[in-house]
Amino acid sequence: MPAEPVKFAYWVPNVSGGLVTSKIEQRTDWGYEYNRELAVLAENNGFEYALSQVRYMASYGAEFQHESTSFSLALLLATQRLKVIAAVHPGLWHPGVLAKLGATADHLSNGRFAVNVVSGWFKGEFTALGEPWLEHDERYRRSEEFIRALRQIWTEDHTELAGDFYRLRDFSLKPKPLNTLERPHPEIFQGGNSTAARAMAGRVSDWYFSNGKDFDGVSEQLADVRHSAAQVGRTAPKFGLNGFLIARDTEAEARDTLREIVAKADREAVEGFGAAVKQAGQSSADGKGMWQDSTFEDLVQYNDGFRTGLIGTPEQIAERIVAYKKLGVDLLLLGFLHYHEEVEYFGKRVLPLVRELEAQLPDAEPESVSVHA
């Protein structure tokens, strides 16, 4: 049976400052009109998903922010096919309330709503809102309980849960979200790079989002997530990889753009962000949280998007995307400097090459994901 083609998602720029913390010109806007036009453009240029970001207060270059679930619904109503993933924090949402919102959004969009459960890295948001800031692995334990509750509410008639973080007593949701041929309930995505995040993904998530990684980094994460799933007799979640894409007619142009982004970085904002996220990750049990090995250059794109290496000509980028697919990557989550023009360039110049290369692949399982020395 032929393998599924690799899918593409884009980061919704619903916070100000663009996708890089740099003073370089970014012809991107955080407002609704720009994003509505972008969503239509994206679904007509090969993008199946969009991910709305979640920030609740100004931080590290993001002075203004639109809320993720309401913004996602607006984009769903402005499009025909695009699936929109709303990022949510379990510490700031109750699963029953989100389940209700998600069911309504799913009906309004004919089954295109999804969620990305974010365990949290920004302590300042929680303390500013008067909410407790849990230790790293406890945040993931709460997220796992949140996902179990959410799925149960969406798929069962009466939910009972006496958890460590949530209580549900004979809770019944009507209407349920749509049960489509593609999925029984809205897809549940999850991020995180730590050992706790990988283990949780294998146990409960539909999709696992990784920060930007090279081939070895992806192989290691895939192996861990699949091992976690196998331990509980579960099919492994699909794998999404973050990447910041700089496609230009020549490799020199693309490399020059990257150099300019880094040279014009907002150093104070990047260093502040780096200090916050490294503190959050260092509190994991083994100190292997997100961003622990990120350099200053990596942090200029705040999800390590440069590390995926999608920088060069359309041909070079297409070859690298297909190489990731051969390892087992199911989706690329992309960011851009100038969204409108670069999404269109991607659809016209990069995507056709990806599909041509995919057509040449044998109908086989992904390559081994054992860690390389």
TABELZI-V370391 format. One record per residue. RES is the residue in three letters. SS is DSSP state (H for helix, E for strand, C for the rest). OMEGA is omega as a letter, one per 30 degrees, with the letter a starting at -180 (999 if undefined). D_LAST is the distance of its C-alpha to the last C-alpha in whole Angstrom. Layout:
res=RES ss=SS omega=OMEGA d_last=D_LAST
res=RES ss=SS omega=OMEGA d_last=D_LAST
This chain:
res=MET ss=C omega=a d_last=32
res=PRO ss=C omega=l d_last=31
res=ALA ss=C omega=l d_last=28
res=GLU ss=C omega=l d_last=29
res=PRO ss=C omega=l d_last=29
res=VAL ss=C omega=a d_last=27
res=LYS ss=E omega=a d_last=29
res=PHE ss=E omega=l d_last=30
res=ALA ss=E omega=l d_last=31
res=TYR ss=E omega=l d_last=32
res=TRP ss=E omega=l d_last=32
res=VAL ss=E omega=l d_last=36
res=PRO ss=C omega=a d_last=37
res=ASN ss=C omega=l d_last=40
res=VAL ss=E omega=a d_last=39
res=SER ss=C omega=l d_last=40
res=GLY ss=C omega=l d_last=38
res=GLY ss=C omega=a d_last=36
res=LEU ss=C omega=l d_last=32
res=VAL ss=C omega=l d_last=32
res=THR ss=C omega=a d_last=33
res=SER ss=E omega=l d_last=34
res=LYS ss=C omega=l d_last=38
res=ILE ss=C omega=l d_last=37
res=GLU ss=C omega=l d_last=40
res=GLN ss=C omega=l d_last=38
res=ARG ss=C omega=a d_last=41
res=THR ss=C omega=a d_last=40
res=ASP ss=C omega=a d_last=42
res=TRP ss=C omega=a d_last=42
res=GLY ss=C omega=a d_last=46
res=TYR ss=H omega=a d_last=47
res=GLU ss=H omega=l d_last=48
res=TYR ss=H omega=a d_last=45
res=ASN ss=H omega=l d_last=43
res=ARG ss=H omega=l d_last=45
res=GLU ss=H omega=l d_last=45
res=LEU ss=H omega=a d_last=41
res=ALA ss=H omega=l d_last=41
res=VAL ss=H omega=l d_last=44
res=LEU ss=H omega=a d_last=42
res=ALA ss=H omega=a d_last=38
res=GLU ss=H omega=l d_last=40
res=ASN ss=C omega=l d_last=41
res=ASN ss=C omega=l d_last=38
res=GLY ss=C omega=a d_last=35
res=PHE ss=C omega=l d_last=35
res=GLU ss=C omega=a d_last=35
res=TYR ss=E omega=l d_last=34
res=ALA ss=E omega=a d_last=35
res=LEU ss=E omega=l d_last=34
res=SER ss=E omega=a d_last=36
res=GLN ss=C omega=l d_last=35
res=VAL ss=C omega=l d_last=37
res=ARG ss=C omega=a d_last=38
res=TYR ss=C omega=l d_last=41
res=MET ss=C omega=a d_last=42
res=ALA ss=C omega=a d_last=41
res=SER ss=E omega=l d_last=38
res=TYR ss=C omega=l d_last=36
res=GLY ss=C omega=l d_last=37
res=ALA ss=E omega=a d_last=38
res=GLU ss=C omega=a d_last=42
res=PHE ss=C omega=a d_last=43
res=GLN ss=E omega=l d_last=42
res=HIS ss=C omega=a d_last=43
res=GLU ss=C omega=a d_last=43
res=SER ss=H omega=a d_last=40
res=THR ss=H omega=l d_last=42
res=SER ss=H omega=l d_last=45
res=PHE ss=H omega=l d_last=44
res=SER ss=H omega=l d_last=42
res=LEU ss=H omega=l d_last=45
res=ALA ss=H omega=l d_last=47
res=LEU ss=H omega=l d_last=44
res=LEU ss=H omega=a d_last=44
res=LEU ss=H omega=l d_last=48
res=ALA ss=C omega=a d_last=47
res=THR ss=C omega=a d_last=45
res=GLN ss=C omega=a d_last=46
res=ARG ss=C omega=a d_last=42
res=LEU ss=C omega=l d_last=40
res=LYS ss=E omega=a d_last=38
res=VAL ss=E omega=a d_last=38
res=ILE ss=E omega=l d_last=36
res=ALA ss=E omega=l d_last=37
res=ALA ss=E omega=a d_last=35
res=VAL ss=E omega=l d_last=37
res=HIS ss=E omega=l d_last=36
res=PRO ss=H omega=a d_last=37
res=GLY ss=H omega=a d_last=38
res=LEU ss=H omega=l d_last=41
res=TRP ss=C omega=l d_last=42
res=HIS ss=C omega=a d_last=43
res=PRO ss=H omega=l d_last=42
res=GLY ss=H omega=l d_last=45
res=VAL ss=H omega=l d_last=46
res=LEU ss=H omega=l d_last=43
res=ALA ss=H omega=l d_last=44
res=LYS ss=H omega=l d_last=47
res=LEU ss=H omega=a d_last=46
res=GLY ss=H omega=l d_last=43
res=ALA ss=H omega=l d_last=46
res=THR ss=H omega=l d_last=48
res=ALA ss=H omega=a d_last=46
res=ASP ss=H omega=l d_last=45
res=HIS ss=H omega=a d_last=48
res=LEU ss=H omega=a d_last=49
res=SER ss=C omega=a d_last=46
res=ASN ss=C omega=l d_last=47
res=GLY ss=C omega=a d_last=43
res=ARG ss=C omega=a d_last=41
res=PHE ss=E omega=l d_last=40
res=ALA ss=E omega=l d_last=37
res=VAL ss=E omega=l d_last=36
res=ASN ss=E omega=a d_last=32
res=VAL ss=E omega=a d_last=32
res=VAL ss=E omega=a d_last=31
res=SER ss=C omega=l d_last=31
res=GLY ss=C omega=l d_last=32
res=TRP ss=C omega=a d_last=30
res=PHE ss=C omega=a d_last=34
res=LYS ss=H omega=a d_last=36
res=GLY ss=H omega=l d_last=39
res=GLU ss=H omega=a d_last=40
res=PHE ss=H omega=a d_last=40
res=THR ss=H omega=l d_last=42
res=ALA ss=H omega=l d_last=44
res=LEU ss=C omega=l d_last=45
res=GLY ss=C omega=a d_last=46
res=GLU ss=C omega=a d_last=43
res=PRO ss=C omega=l d_last=41
res=TRP ss=C omega=a d_last=37
res=LEU ss=C omega=l d_last=35
res=GLU ss=C omega=a d_last=32
res=HIS ss=H omega=a d_last=29
res=ASP ss=H omega=l d_last=28
res=GLU ss=H omega=l d_last=32
res=ARG ss=H omega=l d_last=32
res=TYR ss=H omega=l d_last=29
res=ARG ss=H omega=l d_last=32
res=ARG ss=H omega=l d_last=35
res=SER ss=H omega=l d_last=33
res=GLU ss=H omega=l d_last=32
res=GLU ss=H omega=l d_last=36
res=PHE ss=H omega=a d_last=37
res=ILE ss=H omega=l d_last=35
res=ARG ss=H omega=l d_last=36
res=ALA ss=H omega=a d_last=40
res=LEU ss=H omega=a d_last=40
res=ARG ss=H omega=a d_last=39
res=GLN ss=H omega=l d_last=41
res=ILE ss=H omega=a d_last=44
res=TRP ss=H omega=a d_last=43
res=THR ss=H omega=a d_last=43
res=GLU ss=C omega=a d_last=46
res=ASP ss=C omega=a d_last=49
res=HIS ss=C omega=a d_last=50
res=THR ss=E omega=l d_last=47
res=GLU ss=E omega=l d_last=47
res=LEU ss=E omega=l d_last=44
res=ALA ss=E omega=a d_last=45
res=GLY ss=C omega=l d_last=41
res=ASP ss=C omega=a d_last=40
res=PHE ss=C omega=a d_last=40
res=TYR ss=C omega=l d_last=43
res=ARG ss=E omega=l d_last=46
res=LEU ss=E omega=a d_last=47
res=ARG ss=E omega=l d_last=50
res=ASP ss=E omega=a d_last=52
res=PHE ss=E omega=a d_last=50
res=SER ss=C omega=a d_last=51
res=LEU ss=C omega=l d_last=50
res=LYS ss=C omega=g d_last=52
res=PRO ss=C omega=l d_last=51
res=LYS ss=C omega=l d_last=48
res=PRO ss=C omega=a d_last=45
res=LEU ss=C omega=l d_last=45
res=ASN ss=C omega=a d_last=44
res=THR ss=C omega=l d_last=43
res=LEU ss=C omega=a d_last=41
res=GLU ss=C omega=a d_last=38
res=ARG ss=C omega=a d_last=38
res=PRO ss=C omega=a d_last=40
res=HIS ss=C omega=l d_last=40
res=PRO ss=C omega=a d_last=38
res=GLU ss=C omega=a d_last=35
res=ILE ss=E omega=l d_last=33
res=PHE ss=E omega=l d_last=30
res=GLN ss=E omega=l d_last=28
res=GLY ss=C omega=l d_last=26
res=GLY ss=C omega=l d_last=23
res=ASN ss=C omega=a d_last=20
res=SER ss=C omega=l d_last=20
res=THR ss=H omega=l d_last=20
res=ALA ss=H omega=a d_last=23
res=ALA ss=H omega=a d_last=23
res=ARG ss=H omega=l d_last=21
res=ALA ss=H omega=l d_last=23
res=MET ss=H omega=a d_last=26
res=ALA ss=H omega=l d_last=25
res=GLY ss=H omega=a d_last=24
res=ARG ss=H omega=a d_last=28
res=VAL ss=H omega=a d_last=30
res=SER ss=C omega=l d_last=29
res=ASP ss=C omega=a d_last=30
res=TRP ss=E omega=l d_last=27
res=TYR ss=E omega=l d_last=24
res=PHE ss=E omega=l d_last=24
res=SER ss=E omega=l d_last=21
res=ASN ss=C omega=l d_last=21
res=GLY ss=C omega=a d_last=19
res=LYS ss=C omega=l d_last=16
res=ASP ss=C omega=a d_last=13
res=PHE ss=H omega=a d_last=12
res=ASP ss=H omega=l d_last=9
res=GLY ss=H omega=l d_last=11
res=VAL ss=H omega=a d_last=14
res=SER ss=H omega=a d_last=11
res=GLU ss=H omega=a d_last=11
res=GLN ss=H omega=l d_last=15
res=LEU ss=H omega=a d_last=16
res=ALA ss=H omega=a d_last=14
res=ASP ss=H omega=a d_last=16
res=VAL ss=H omega=l d_last=19
res=ARG ss=H omega=l d_last=20
res=HIS ss=H omega=l d_last=19
res=SER ss=H omega=l d_last=22
res=ALA ss=H omega=a d_last=24
res=ALA ss=H omega=a d_last=24
res=GLN ss=H omega=l d_last=25
res=VAL ss=C omega=l d_last=28
res=GLY ss=C omega=a d_last=29
res=ARG ss=C omega=l d_last=28
res=THR ss=C omega=a d_last=27
res=ALA ss=C omega=l d_last=24
res=PRO ss=C omega=l d_last=25
res=LYS ss=E omega=a d_last=25
res=PHE ss=E omega=l d_last=22
res=GLY ss=E omega=a d_last=23
res=LEU ss=E omega=l d_last=21
res=ASN ss=E omega=l d_last=23
res=GLY ss=E omega=l d_last=23
res=PHE ss=E omega=a d_last=26
res=LEU ss=C omega=l d_last=27
res=ILE ss=E omega=l d_last=29
res=ALA ss=E omega=l d_last=30
res=ARG ss=C omega=a d_last=33
res=ASP ss=C omega=l d_last=34
res=THR ss=C omega=l d_last=32
res=GLU ss=H omega=a d_last=29
res=ALA ss=H omega=l d_last=31
res=GLU ss=H omega=a d_last=33
res=ALA ss=H omega=l d_last=30
res=ARG ss=H omega=l d_last=28
res=ASP ss=H omega=l d_last=31
res=THR ss=H omega=l d_last=32
res=LEU ss=H omega=l d_last=28
res=ARG ss=H omega=a d_last=29
res=GLU ss=H omega=l d_last=33
res=ILE ss=H omega=a d_last=32
res=VAL ss=H omega=a d_last=30
res=ALA ss=H omega=a d_last=32
res=LYS ss=C omega=a d_last=35
res=ALA ss=E omega=l d_last=33
res=ASP ss=C omega=a d_last=35
res=ARG ss=H omega=a d_last=34
res=GLU ss=H omega=a d_last=36
res=ALA ss=H omega=a d_last=35
res=VAL ss=H omega=a d_last=31
res=GLU ss=H omega=l d_last=31
res=GLY ss=H omega=l d_last=33
res=PHE ss=H omega=a d_last=31
res=GLY ss=H omega=l d_last=28
res=ALA ss=H omega=a d_last=30
res=ALA ss=H omega=a d_last=31
res=VAL ss=H omega=l d_last=28
res=LYS ss=H omega=l d_last=26
res=GLN ss=H omega=a d_last=28
res=ALA ss=H omega=a d_last=28
res=GLY ss=H omega=a d_last=25
res=GLN ss=H omega=l d_last=25
res=SER ss=C omega=l d_last=27
res=SER ss=C omega=a d_last=25
res=ALA ss=C omega=a d_last=24
res=ASP ss=C omega=l d_last=21
res=GLY ss=C omega=a d_last=21
res=LYS ss=C omega=l d_last=19
res=GLY ss=C omega=l d_last=21
res=MET ss=C omega=l d_last=21
res=TRP ss=C omega=a d_last=21
res=GLN ss=C omega=l d_last=20
res=ASP ss=C omega=a d_last=18
res=SER ss=C omega=l d_last=20
res=THR ss=C omega=l d_last=21
res=PHE ss=H omega=l d_last=25
res=GLU ss=H omega=l d_last=24
res=ASP ss=H omega=a d_last=22
res=LEU ss=H omega=l d_last=25
res=VAL ss=H omega=l d_last=28
res=GLN ss=C omega=a d_last=27
res=TYR ss=C omega=l d_last=27
res=ASN ss=C omega=l d_last=25
res=ASP ss=C omega=a d_last=22
res=GLY ss=H omega=l d_last=23
res=PHE ss=H omega=a d_last=22
res=ARG ss=H omega=l d_last=18
res=THR ss=H omega=l d_last=19
res=GLY ss=C omega=l d_last=20
res=LEU ss=C omega=a d_last=23
res=ILE ss=E omega=a d_last=25
res=GLY ss=E omega=l d_last=27
res=THR ss=C omega=l d_last=29
res=PRO ss=H omega=a d_last=30
res=GLU ss=H omega=l d_last=28
res=GLN ss=H omega=a d_last=25
res=ILE ss=H omega=l d_last=25
res=ALA ss=H omega=l d_last=26
res=GLU ss=H omega=a d_last=23
res=ARG ss=H omega=l d_last=20
res=ILE ss=H omega=a d_last=22
res=VAL ss=H omega=l d_last=22
res=ALA ss=H omega=l d_last=18
res=TYR ss=H omega=l d_last=18
res=LYS ss=H omega=a d_last=21
res=LYS ss=H omega=l d_last=19
res=LEU ss=H omega=a d_last=16
res=GLY ss=C omega=l d_last=19
res=VAL ss=C omega=a d_last=20
res=ASP ss=C omega=a d_last=24
res=LEU ss=E omega=l d_last=25
res=LEU ss=E omega=l d_last=25
res=LEU ss=E omega=a d_last=27
res=LEU ss=E omega=l d_last=28
res=GLY ss=E omega=a d_last=30
res=PHE ss=C omega=l d_last=32
res=LEU ss=C omega=a d_last=34
res=HIS ss=C omega=a d_last=37
res=TYR ss=H omega=a d_last=37
res=HIS ss=H omega=a d_last=40
res=GLU ss=H omega=a d_last=40
res=GLU ss=H omega=l d_last=36
res=VAL ss=H omega=l d_last=36
res=GLU ss=H omega=l d_last=39
res=TYR ss=H omega=l d_last=37
res=PHE ss=H omega=a d_last=34
res=GLY ss=H omega=a d_last=36
res=LYS ss=H omega=a d_last=37
res=ARG ss=H omega=a d_last=35
res=VAL ss=H omega=a d_last=31
res=LEU ss=H omega=l d_last=32
res=PRO ss=H omega=l d_last=34
res=LEU ss=H omega=l d_last=31
res=VAL ss=H omega=a d_last=28
res=ARG ss=H omega=l d_last=31
res=GLU ss=H omega=l d_last=31
res=LEU ss=H omega=l d_last=28
res=GLU ss=H omega=a d_last=28
res=ALA ss=H omega=l d_last=31
res=GLN ss=C omega=a d_last=29
res=LEU ss=C omega=l d_last=26
res=PRO ss=C omega=l d_last=27
res=ASP ss=C omega=a d_last=28
res=ALA ss=C omega=l d_last=25
res=GLU ss=C omega=l d_last=22
res=PRO ss=C omega=l d_last=19
res=GLU ss=C omega=a d_last=16
res=SER ss=C omega=l d_last=14
res=VAL ss=C omega=l d_last=12
res=SER ss=C omega=a d_last=10
res=VAL ss=C omega=l d_last=7
res=HIS ss=C omega=l d_last=4
res=ALA ss=C omega=999 d_last=0
